[in-house]
Amino acid sequence: MGDQPLTSRTAFLWTGAIALVVVVATVTAFVIVLFFGNDQGASGPAEATGTPTSVTTAVQLRSGPAGDTAINGNLLAGTPVRVIGRDDDGDWIFVEVAGPPTIRGWVQAASLAPPPDLAALTISTPEPPLAGSPSATVTVPNVAPTFTPDLPDLAIQSVFSRDNRVVVVVTNVGVVDVLAEITVAIDGGSPRTGDVKPGEPLRPDDQLEIVLDDEYVQRRALIGIEVSTEPLIEETDVDNNSLETVISPDVPNDLGIESAAFDGPETALRVVISNNSTIPVTGSATLTVRENTEERTRLGVAQPLLELAPGETVSVEFPDIVDFTIDEIAIRLSSDAVNDADLTNNGFPR
């Protein structure tokens, strides 16, 4: 029969068999592509999923979820990416960066904003490295660059006392002039301006010394300084506008007993306190009077509130201390208002 020519029926059957084979092969290829064609080593979906996000800082796009894997590309701050998956711990995110060329890789989750929803992401495995050298890099430009405006920036350089007045040194560490009026507040008080030329700008790297003539340093103490402007301006950094520091007098302050006598209407004791400082002194003091005997019996205590200008005095009376002579008593002055430079005049008689 092999030598007989094909009949039309036989030719028809062969043609149908060949067509059937072609159809089966096409369907099989389609099924293979449908289920396996996009599997490139990642268990997550091939297309990016979730809300698009971007990197907040310059990062390296890694071929795996670790900092020592090959680099697929370098991403600038602000580069948009689309999230594909994550690693087991959620510390690394598998992303896709639009091209050309379109590249994929891993970045740390902390470098993305807004952050992806880790619970909604599929756990991915590393894809094969890019063709060519595994260490080759592709720099992806920031398609929407943002620029930081040039701003001034006030910073407190130093705080100290001069003639027992507070002095604040302010520096403009920004890149443009400060044109507003600069103010200083002490311990949350009202802002005040120093003795500076109005309207004169503070240029970058220039310093301004503000002497607060009515802010006196009576004793070593912790103070809070706040620098601002009027009107308020935008600055690069406002954290350096405030400072807490310890300041001490640079000139001695002194309170002392100037005199004591029984000269009242009923010969009561009168004690005179003097401010021997170069600045006004405010605050409380304590006067203690005792018998000048071995028993040192206390006769009286007074706690006057002082508001004394330099060289000014105040009299403190003890109406219950009578019928003594000045030699029969001992008086002692103490105060937390100042660092008292001379304690020899705090007792009487001397």
C-alpha positions as CSV (number, residue, x, y, z in Angstrom):
1,M,0.0,0.0,0.0
2,G,3.0,2.3,0.5
3,D,3.3,2.6,-3.3
4,Q,-0.3,3.6,-3.8
5,P,-1.1,7.3,-4.1
6,L,-3.0,9.0,-1.3
7,T,-6.7,9.1,-1.7
8,S,-8.5,12.4,-0.9
9,R,-9.9,10.8,2.3
10,T,-6.4,9.8,3.4
11,A,-5.0,13.2,2.8
12,F,-7.9,14.7,4.8
13,L,-7.1,12.5,7.8
14,W,-3.4,13.4,7.7
15,T,-4.2,17.1,7.5
16,G,-6.6,16.9,10.5
17,A,-4.0,15.0,12.6
18,I,-1.4,17.6,11.9
19,A,-3.8,20.4,12.9
20,L,-4.7,18.7,16.1
21,V,-1.0,18.4,17.1
22,V,-0.5,22.1,16.4
23,V,-3.5,23.0,18.5
24,V,-2.4,20.8,21.4
25,A,1.1,22.3,21.3
26,T,-0.2,25.8,21.3
27,V,-2.5,25.2,24.3
28,T,0.3,23.5,26.2
29,A,2.7,26.4,25.5
30,F,0.0,28.9,26.7
31,V,-0.5,27.0,29.9
32,I,3.3,26.9,30.6
33,V,3.6,30.6,30.0
34,L,0.5,31.4,32.1
35,F,1.7,29.5,35.2
36,F,5.5,29.6,34.9
37,G,6.5,32.3,32.4
38,N,6.8,35.1,35.0
39,D,8.6,33.0,37.6
40,Q,12.1,34.7,37.8
41,G,13.0,33.5,41.3
42,A,10.5,35.7,43.2
43,S,7.5,34.1,44.9
44,G,5.6,37.4,44.8
45,P,3.7,38.7,41.8
46,A,5.7,39.9,38.8
47,E,3.9,43.2,38.6
48,A,4.4,45.8,41.3
49,T,1.6,45.8,43.9
50,G,0.5,48.2,46.5
51,T,0.7,52.0,46.7
52,P,3.6,53.6,44.9
53,T,6.2,55.0,47.2
54,S,9.7,56.6,47.0
55,V,13.0,56.5,48.7
56,T,13.7,59.2,51.3
57,T,17.5,59.2,50.9
58,A,20.1,58.1,48.5
59,V,20.2,54.3,48.6
60,Q,21.8,51.3,46.8
61,L,19.4,48.9,45.1
62,R,20.7,45.5,46.2
63,S,20.3,42.1,44.4
64,G,19.3,40.5,47.7
65,P,17.9,41.5,51.1
66,A,21.3,42.2,52.7
67,G,23.9,45.0,52.6
68,D,26.6,42.8,51.2
69,T,24.8,41.6,48.1
70,A,25.5,42.9,44.5
71,I,24.3,46.4,43.6
72,N,21.6,46.6,40.9
73,G,21.5,50.4,40.9
74,N,21.9,53.6,42.8
75,L,18.7,55.6,43.7
76,L,18.7,59.3,44.5
77,A,16.5,60.7,47.2
78,G,13.0,61.1,46.0
79,T,13.2,58.3,43.3
80,P,9.7,56.8,42.9
81,V,9.5,53.0,43.2
82,R,6.7,50.4,43.3
83,V,6.6,47.7,46.0
84,I,6.6,44.0,45.0
85,G,7.4,42.1,48.1
86,R,9.4,41.8,51.3
87,D,11.8,39.5,53.1
88,D,10.8,37.3,56.1
89,D,11.5,39.9,58.7
90,G,10.1,42.9,56.8
91,D,13.4,44.8,57.1
92,W,14.0,44.7,53.3
93,I,11.5,45.5,50.6
94,F,11.6,44.2,47.0
95,V,10.9,47.1,44.6
96,E,10.7,47.9,40.9
97,V,12.0,51.2,39.4
98,A,10.6,52.3,36.1
99,G,13.1,52.7,33.3
100,P,14.3,52.5,30.8
101,P,15.7,50.2,31.8
102,T,13.2,48.9,34.4
103,I,15.2,47.4,37.2
104,R,14.3,45.5,40.4
105,G,16.1,45.1,43.7
106,W,16.0,45.4,47.4
107,V,16.0,48.4,49.7
108,Q,15.7,48.7,53.4
109,A,12.1,49.3,54.6
110,A,13.2,52.4,56.7
111,S,14.2,54.2,53.5
112,L,10.7,54.3,52.0
113,A,8.0,56.9,52.5
114,P,5.2,56.3,52.8
115,P,6.1,53.0,54.4
116,P,4.5,49.9,52.8
117,D,1.9,47.7,54.5
118,L,4.1,44.8,55.5
119,A,1.2,42.5,56.3
120,A,-0.2,42.9,52.8
121,L,3.1,42.0,51.0
122,T,4.1,38.6,49.7
123,I,7.5,37.3,50.9
124,S,9.9,37.4,48.0
125,T,13.2,35.6,47.2
126,P,16.1,37.3,45.4
127,E,15.9,37.5,41.7
128,P,18.9,36.6,39.4
129,P,21.5,39.4,39.1
130,L,21.4,41.8,36.2
131,A,23.0,40.7,32.9
132,G,26.7,41.5,32.8
133,S,28.9,42.2,35.7
134,P,27.1,41.5,39.0
135,S,28.6,44.7,40.5
136,A,27.5,47.0,37.6
137,T,25.4,49.9,38.7
138,V,22.7,51.9,37.0
139,T,22.1,55.4,38.4
140,V,18.4,56.2,38.4
141,P,17.8,60.0,38.4
142,N,15.4,61.7,40.7
143,V,12.5,62.5,38.4
144,A,11.0,65.0,40.8
145,P,13.9,66.7,42.7
146,T,13.1,68.9,45.7
147,F,15.2,71.8,46.8
148,T,15.8,73.1,50.3
149,P,15.3,76.9,50.4
150,D,18.1,79.0,51.5
151,L,17.4,80.2,55.1
152,P,19.0,82.0,57.9
153,D,19.7,80.2,61.1
154,L,20.3,81.8,64.5
155,A,22.4,79.8,67.0
156,I,23.5,80.7,70.6
157,Q,27.2,80.8,70.5
158,S,28.0,81.6,74.2
159,V,26.5,83.0,77.4
160,F,28.5,84.8,80.1
161,S,28.5,87.7,82.6
162,R,30.3,91.0,82.2
163,D,30.1,93.4,85.1
164,N,27.6,90.9,86.5
165,R,25.2,91.5,83.5
166,V,24.1,88.7,81.2
167,V,25.7,88.7,77.8
168,V,24.4,86.5,75.0
169,V,26.4,85.9,71.7
170,V,24.3,84.9,68.7
171,T,25.7,83.7,65.4
172,N,23.9,83.4,62.0
173,V,25.0,79.9,60.9
174,G,22.6,80.0,57.9
175,V,23.3,81.0,54.3
176,V,21.2,84.2,54.1
177,D,20.9,87.4,56.1
178,V,18.7,87.7,59.2
179,L,16.8,90.9,58.6
180,A,14.3,90.8,61.5
181,E,14.9,92.2,65.0
182,I,16.7,89.6,67.2
183,T,15.3,89.1,70.7
184,V,16.4,87.2,73.8
185,A,14.3,85.8,76.7
186,I,15.7,84.6,80.0
187,D,14.0,81.8,82.0
188,G,10.8,82.1,80.0
189,G,10.4,85.8,80.5
190,S,9.4,88.5,78.0
191,P,11.6,88.7,74.9
192,R,13.8,91.8,74.8
193,T,16.2,93.3,72.3
194,G,19.8,94.2,73.1
195,D,21.7,97.4,72.4
196,V,22.0,96.8,68.6
197,K,21.6,99.0,65.5
198,P,17.9,98.6,64.3
199,G,17.5,97.3,60.8
200,E,21.1,96.1,60.5
201,P,21.2,92.6,59.0
202,L,23.1,89.7,60.7
203,R,25.0,88.2,57.8
204,P,26.0,84.5,57.5
205,D,28.8,83.7,60.0
206,D,28.5,87.1,61.7
207,Q,28.1,87.3,65.4
208,L,25.9,89.6,67.5
209,E,26.7,90.4,71.2
210,I,23.5,91.2,73.2
211,V,24.2,92.7,76.6
212,L,21.1,92.6,78.9
213,D,21.8,95.5,81.2
214,D,18.8,94.8,83.4
215,E,19.5,91.1,83.8
216,Y,21.9,90.8,86.8
217,V,24.1,87.9,87.8
218,Q,23.8,87.8,91.6
219,R,25.0,84.3,92.2
220,R,26.1,81.1,90.3
221,A,22.9,79.7,88.8
222,L,21.3,77.7,86.0
223,I,19.5,79.9,83.5
224,G,17.6,79.3,80.3
225,I,18.2,81.4,77.2
226,E,15.8,81.6,74.2
227,V,16.7,83.5,71.0
228,S,14.0,84.5,68.5
229,T,13.1,87.3,66.0
230,E,10.4,89.9,65.7
231,P,8.6,89.2,63.4
232,L,9.2,85.5,63.6
233,I,11.2,84.1,60.6
234,E,11.7,80.6,59.2
235,E,15.1,79.1,60.1
236,T,17.0,76.0,59.0
237,D,17.1,74.7,62.6
238,V,15.3,76.1,65.6
239,D,16.8,73.6,68.1
240,N,19.9,75.8,68.4
241,N,17.8,78.8,69.5
242,S,17.6,77.7,73.1
243,L,20.2,76.8,75.7
244,E,20.4,76.0,79.4
245,T,23.7,76.9,81.0
246,V,25.3,77.8,84.3
247,I,26.4,81.4,84.7
248,S,28.5,83.0,87.5
249,P,29.3,86.5,88.6
250,D,32.5,88.0,87.2
251,V,32.6,90.8,89.8
252,P,32.3,90.1,93.6
253,N,28.9,90.7,95.2
254,D,28.5,91.4,98.9
255,L,25.9,91.9,101.6
256,G,27.0,93.0,105.0
257,I,25.9,94.3,108.4
258,E,26.7,98.0,108.4
259,S,25.7,98.7,112.0
260,A,23.6,97.5,115.0
261,A,22.4,99.5,118.0
262,F,19.7,99.8,120.6
263,D,18.2,103.1,119.5
264,G,14.5,102.4,119.2
265,P,11.7,104.0,121.2
266,E,12.0,101.3,123.8
267,T,15.7,100.7,123.2
268,A,14.8,97.9,120.8
269,L,17.6,96.4,118.6
270,R,18.0,97.9,115.1
271,V,20.3,96.2,112.5
272,V,21.3,97.9,109.2
273,I,22.1,95.8,106.1
274,S,24.0,97.3,103.2
275,N,24.4,96.2,99.6
276,N,28.1,96.5,98.8
277,S,27.7,95.1,95.3
278,T,28.0,96.9,91.9
279,I,24.5,95.7,90.9
280,P,21.1,95.8,92.5
281,V,20.3,92.8,94.8
282,T,16.9,91.3,95.3
283,G,16.1,88.3,97.4
284,S,15.7,87.2,101.0
285,A,18.2,87.4,103.9
286,T,18.2,86.0,107.4
287,L,19.3,87.9,110.5
288,T,19.8,85.8,113.7
289,V,20.4,87.3,117.1
290,R,21.8,85.3,120.0
291,E,23.1,86.0,123.5
292,N,26.8,86.4,123.4
293,T,27.4,83.7,126.0
294,E,28.5,80.1,126.0
295,E,24.8,79.0,125.8
296,R,24.2,81.1,122.7
297,T,20.6,81.4,123.5
298,R,18.6,82.6,120.4
299,L,16.9,85.9,121.0
300,G,15.2,86.5,117.6
301,V,15.2,85.9,113.9
302,A,14.2,88.2,111.0
303,Q,13.9,87.4,107.3
304,P,13.7,90.6,105.4
305,L,13.0,90.7,101.6
306,L,15.7,92.8,100.1
307,E,15.5,95.2,97.1
308,L,18.7,97.2,97.4
309,A,20.4,99.3,94.8
310,P,24.2,99.4,94.9
311,G,25.3,101.1,98.1
312,E,21.7,101.2,99.5
313,T,20.8,100.1,103.1
314,V,17.8,98.8,104.9
315,S,17.0,98.8,108.6
316,V,15.6,95.7,110.3
317,E,14.1,96.1,113.8
318,F,13.8,93.5,116.6
319,P,11.1,95.1,118.9
320,D,11.3,92.1,121.4
321,I,15.0,92.4,121.9
322,V,15.4,95.0,124.6
323,D,17.4,95.6,127.8
324,F,20.7,94.4,126.3
325,T,23.9,96.1,125.5
326,I,25.4,95.7,122.1
327,D,28.3,93.6,123.6
328,E,25.8,91.2,125.2
329,I,24.4,90.0,121.8
330,A,25.8,88.4,118.6
331,I,24.2,89.0,115.2
332,R,24.7,86.9,112.1
333,L,23.6,87.6,108.4
334,S,23.1,85.0,105.8
335,S,21.5,85.1,102.3
336,D,21.1,82.9,99.2
337,A,20.5,86.0,97.1
338,V,24.1,86.4,96.2
339,N,27.5,84.7,96.2
340,D,28.7,86.7,99.2
341,A,32.3,87.7,98.5
342,D,33.1,89.0,102.0
343,L,31.9,87.0,105.0
344,T,33.8,89.0,107.5
345,N,31.1,91.7,107.5
346,N,28.3,89.2,108.0
347,G,28.8,89.2,111.8
348,F,28.4,91.8,114.5
349,P,30.0,92.9,116.7
350,R,33.2,92.5,114.7
